[in-house]
Amino acid sequence: MNDIILDVRNMSTHFPVAEGTVKAVNQLSFTLSKNETLGIVGETGSGKSVAMKSVMGMIKSPGYITKESQILFKTNEFSKDGKEEFVDLAKLKQKDFTRIRGKHIGMVFQDPMSSLNPMFTIADQMIETIVFHQNVSIEEARERAIKLLDDVGIANPAERIDDFPFQFSGGQRQRVVIAIGLSCNPEILIADEPTTALDVTIQAQILELMKDLQKEYDMGMIYITHDLSVIAEVADKVIVMYGGTQMEMTDIYTLFEKPRHPYTHALLSCIPRHDIKVDLLNPIKGQPPVMLDPPPLCPFLPRCPYATDKCRKEWPELTEVEENHYIRCFNPISDTTPVHYDDVIDKKEAL
């Protein structure tokens, strides 16, 4: 536990609506260590962003995190003697969360234009964050903001800091948002699909930048995306989510070489390859689940070709099938399991 800075246990996030309860995240568990990058991947609506907003204390009423949830974060923010200890963020009051959010856990959102206020200069927005969390003057905060802009690759930062967001390109705005996320030197940076709206060249630059900044600032990072190629580039370990549920968790190499959950297996088979020509893509048949009061069963059940009678009666627990490889399934994929998906590439041949 010495290197672990975030320990999430059985976290569930629900949203009451007129028709019932939307169970957006169900029993998510993981740990994050210093200098480690955790990738969270899944289809749109799988609960990735809601999970991280839960960690950040950004779930607004009537939404709530269930009582059995634990979000243990290692910090000295509330310690009288300055000693680091685990604090349960799931039980933290909102007024206390302002001492964590931004200062100890930073977040980079998907759309930089919605993250930046178009009515204020970059200087206004960066200096406000630094002054709020750090015991520094406005002049000192401005100097730090200029250095951060330089760190993320903004040319002429001393001049550009007084520009408005519309005066920056999309890639530059995303760099500014990353700089704001790093402004208080957080222990964890959460990046919610920060390269989705960027072209491939700029995306590669941003990914490389974030890897360099992680080493420089000595922080853990959580990277949310639906793009498995991005996960392969940045992550040390991966959580695969579907229907608000954690389906598989393992290191990045094992995920691509030996996926054990049928959903992960199917997800990888959907990826088009430049080295193999096919006439048709191989999508997963069926539709994603509706999370409004879902039954206590595997959410992938209606689309899974490996489902059995046990799957239709019981909820599978997250189980370690081999060292540091966890899945939530009664019928994991193995080397001897017959493949039911058409045109699935043999993983040994593909690699």
N, C-alpha and C positions, 0 to 999 in steps of 0.2 A: 504493500500500500504506500511505500515511501514516495514513488514517482507518480502515483495516481493523483490527479488534481480534480477529476470529475467522475463521480460514481452514481449512475442512474439506475434505479431499481424499480421494476414493475410500474413504470410511469404510464398512466392513462389520462387522456384529456377528452372531456365530453362537452357537448353543446346542446342544451335543451332547446327545442323548437316546438312549434304548435303541434306538429305531427308526432313528436316523440323525442328521442335523444340521439343525436349524431355522435357516434363513438369514433372520433377522428384518430385517436391513438390508443392502442391497447397493449399494456404490459410490456413496454419497451425497456430493455436493460442493456447497459454497456458501461465501459470505463474508458477514460481518456487520460493518457500520461503526458508528461512534459515532452515537448518536441515530437509528439506523435500526431499523425493526421488520420482522422477517421472519416471515411467516405460514407454517405448515406444515399442510396440509390433506389429508385422505384418509379413507377408510372405517376403521371399527374393525378393528384388526389389520393396518393398512398399514405399521406400523413407526415411527410418529411419536414415541411416547413412548420406545421403545427407543433411537431415534437420540439423543434429548436426554439420556437417562440415560447413554448412552455418552460424550457430551461432559462430563457431570458426574462421570464415573468411578464410576458406580453399578452397573456390570455385575458381578454376583457369579459366582464360579467355580461350575460349569465353563464358563459363558458367557465369551466372549472377543471382543476386537476384533482383526481380522486384521492381519498384519504390514505389509501395504502401506498400511494406513490412516494418515492424518495428521490431527491435530486441533491446529492451530497457534493458540495463544492469546497475545496480546501483553500482557506483564506485566513488572513490575520486581521481582516477588516473589523470584526466584532470582538477581538481578543483584547483584554485589558493589559496583558503583559507582552503583546506583540507576537505571540506564538501562533503558528498556523494550526488550524483545526478545521474539521469538516462541519459545514453548516448546511442544514437541509433547506434548500431554496424553495421547495414545495410548501414549506410552512412559513416562509418569510413574508412579512407584511410589505405592502407596496412602498410605503415610505422608506423602509430599510433597503428595498431592492434598488433604489436610486444610487446607493453606495456601491452596488455590485455592477449594475448595467452600465456599460461604457468604460468604467474604470478597470474592472477585473475581467469582464467578458465583453468583447466587442463584437459587432455584427455588421456584415456587408450584405446589402440586399440586392435583389436581382436587377431592379430598374434604378439606375443612378438618378434619373430625373425625378422620380418620386421620393428619393432619399434626400435630395438637396432642395432647399427652399429657393425658388427662382427669384424671390424679392430681395435676397441678401447675398452679399459677396461671399466668396470662399473664406476670406479672412474672418468675417463675422461668425460663420458657422463653425469653423475650426477653433477659434479662440474661445468661443462660448463653452465648448465642451471641455477644453483644457482648463480654463479658469474654474469651472464648476467642480471638477474632480481633483484638481491639483492646487496646492497652496502656492500659487505663483501670481505675479503681476501680469497685466495685459501685455506689457512689452516682452516679458519672458515667454508668455504663451505665443505671441506672434513669432518670436525667434524659433520656438519649437515647431510651430506650424510650417514655417518656411523650410526647416530641415526635413520634416516629414514629406512635404511635397517634392523635395529633391530626392529623398529616398525612394519614392514611388515612380520617379522618372519624369516629373513635370519640368520642362525646360524653363529657365528664367523664373524660378519660384518666387523670388522677392518681388517681381512685378506682377506675375499671374495671380498671386494670392488675393489681389484686390479686384479681380475680374468676377463677373457673375457666371453662374452655371451655363447659361446659353452660349457663352463665348468659348466653351470647351467642346471638343469632339466627344463622341460616345466613349471611346477608349480612355480619353483623358478624364472624363467625369467619373468613370469607374475607378481610376487611379486615385482621384480625390476622395471618393467614398472609402477606399481602402485606407488612405491616410487618416481619415477621421476615425475609422475603426481602430487604428493603431495609436491614436493620439495620446492615450494614457498608458501605453505599454501594457496591454491586458495579458493575463495568463492564458486566456483562450480567445481565439478569433473564430466566429461562426460565419461562413460564407454561403449564402443561399443563392445558388446558381448565378454567380457573379459574371459569367462569361456568355450567358445564353443569348443576349442581344447583340453580341459582337461578332465580327467576321472572324474567319479561321486564323488569320495572321495575328490579329490583335488578341484573340483568345489565347494563342500560344504564348504571347508576350506576358499577358496577365498571369497565366499559370506559372510561368517561370519566375515572375516577380514575386508571387506569393510564396513560392518555395524558398526563395532567397530571403525574404523578409521573416519567414518563420525561423530560419536559422539565426538571423541577426537579432531578433527580438526574443528568442528562446521561449517560444509559446507553443501550446497545443492548438490544433486547428480541426474544425469540423467542416467538411465540405459537402454541401447538399447539391445533388444534380440528378438528372434522368439520363445522362450521357455516360455510358460505361467506359468510353475511351478517355474521358476526362478523369474518371476515377482511377483508371490504370496509370495515368500520368502522375497523380498527386498523392494517392492514399497509401497508408501502411496497412490498414485493415478496413473492412467494408461491412456495412449492414444493408441487407436487401429487405425493403419494406413493400408490403402489398396489403391493400385494404386496411391501413392503419396498424398493421401487425408486422412485427419483426420475423421474417421468414428464415433468414440465414445470416450468420456473422462469422467471418474468418479473415485471414490475411489476404492481401490482394493476389498473391500468386496462387494460392489454393482455390480462390474463387474462380479464376479463369482456367486452371488446370483440372480441377476436380470439384465442380459444383455438385452439391448433394440434394438440394431442395428442387422438386419438380418445377417450381416457378422460376428459380434462378437458371435452371437448365433451359427452360423454354425462352427466357429472356435473352440469353446468350445466342440461342439459335435464330433469333429475329434479326440479328445484326448482319447487314450485307457485308460481304468481303470482296476486296479488290482482286484477290488472287484466285477466286473461284467464281465462275460464271453460272448463274442460274436464271431461269426465265421469270420466276415469280419469287417474291419474298415469302417468308414463312411466319406469318403473324400468329399470335396466340388466339385461338378461337374463343368466342364468347365475349362478354362484357365485364368490366370491372364491377365490383360489388357496390351496392347502395349501403352506406354506412348508417342509415337510420334504423336504430334498434336491430342490428344484425344478430342472427342466432349465434350461440356460443360454440361455433364450429370454425374450422379452418376457412378463411375467406376465399381461398383459391379452389375450394372444393368443387364448385360447379364447372370449372374449366380444367380440372386436373384429370388426366387419363390414368393416373395411378391410384385414384380414390378407391377405398374399400368400405365395407359396411361399418367398420370401426370409425372411419373418418366421418361418417354420417351420424354418429352417435356421441362422439367425445371430442373435447377440445385438446389439441396436442400441446404439451408443454415444451419450452425451449430446452433442448437436450444437447449435451456435448457428445458428438459422435466420434470425435478424435480430438487430440490435444488442440485447444483453442479454436475448435471448429464446432459451432453451435447451429442447430436447425430446429425448426418447429414443424415436425412431420412424422407420421407413423410409417411412411414408406419412402425412406430416402433413396436417392439414386446411388447405385454402386456400379462397379465395373462389369458386373454380371447382369445388371438389370436391363431387360429389353427396352429399347428406345421406341416410344410411341409417336414421336414427332417426325414429320416428313422432312427429309433433307437436312437432318441435324449433322453438323460436321463433327467427325471424330476429333476429340480434343487433342490427342497425341499428334495426329496428322496436322491439325491446324497450327499447333505450336512448333 
